[in-house]
Amino acid sequence: MPIYEYECCVCDYHFEQKQSFDEKPGAVCPRCRGKSRRVLQSAPIIFKGSGFYVTDNRKSGFEPGSESKKDKSKD
């Protein structure tokens, strides 16, 4: 079961609660018993595999600026 973070609307207390995917979002504050709302968190981004670094997609004989000269001469 996932753990969700909540914030109380009355006392601004932050707490976590385990809930299943089927449950409606909503929890009661354990401090003041007030209404709370779910806090949305950004998902982490994990880059796996090749192609994410500058050195991954360059050829062995690459020289900076050489591609722009080739493109200009074709016009």
Secondary structure, 3 states (H helix, E strand, C coil): CCEEEEEECCCCCEEEEECCCCCCCCCECCCCCCEEEECCCCCCCCCCCCCCCHHHCCCCCCCCCHHHHHHHHHC
